[in-house]
Amino acid sequence: MLSTAGLPSWLDPVVHAAETVQPLQLSRFLPPESGAGRQSAVLILFGEGDQGPEMLLMERAGSLRSHAGQPSFPGGALDPEDGDPQGEGPLRAALREAEEETGLDPRGVQLFAELPRLFIPVSDFVVTPVLGWWRTPTPVGVVDPNETARVFTVPVADLTDPGNRATAVHPSGHHGPAFLVESALVWGFTAGVIDRILHFAGWERPWDRSRQVPLDWRA
């Protein structure tokens, strides 16, 4: 189900990063050795828009129990019909959740890599990031307002722009990378994965890590 055939050449650094990156290079939060945790997957979808390469993101509904109101990748927990979490289950789940949350037509998506599984302690999710190429773009938007507040794309050029980068400060004192794009503050797990992709793909530009923003930032 994974294939790198026919990908645009600008994705080559991402493919190489996915093939070589080690789990601890992505995050210090790795799945428990006990195997505990809710198996889940997210779709990191690269497309090509009017401003060049872009990523698909969504904003979670404010009424959700976990990660309410946060910008995120489409994704969610594996269902039994998705299959083996150690096999193609995460691939099926990533596409299924993306379709349910954004209306994405999975037939237009070419999955080309998986990143190492990561852990989100606050929600007990063991997450497999699945990388895809939006080979045939289709309309996307909010399918269920109870799950999704909005769906949007972000040019990679905006994500690498030093002026759009900052360090998010959580009330707990935790600091992490953040992106101020499309009238949104992207932080937490999603920002951490984007930050590492940009870094290991060689796309990162120097930015002011001392610039801090609170989580209640608004454009």
Buried (B, 14 or more C-beta within 10 A) or exposed (E): EBEBEEBEEBBEBBBBBBEEBEBEEBBEBBBEEEEEBEBBBBBBBBBBBEEEBBBBBBBBBEEBEEBEBBBBBBBBBBEEEBBEBEEBBBBBBBBBBBBBBBBBBBEBBBBBBBBBBBBBEEBEBBBBBBBBBBBEBEEBEBBEEEBBBBBBBBBBEBBBBEEBBBBBBEEEEEEBBBBBBBEBBBBBBBBBBBBBBBBBBEBBEEBEEEEEBEBEBEE
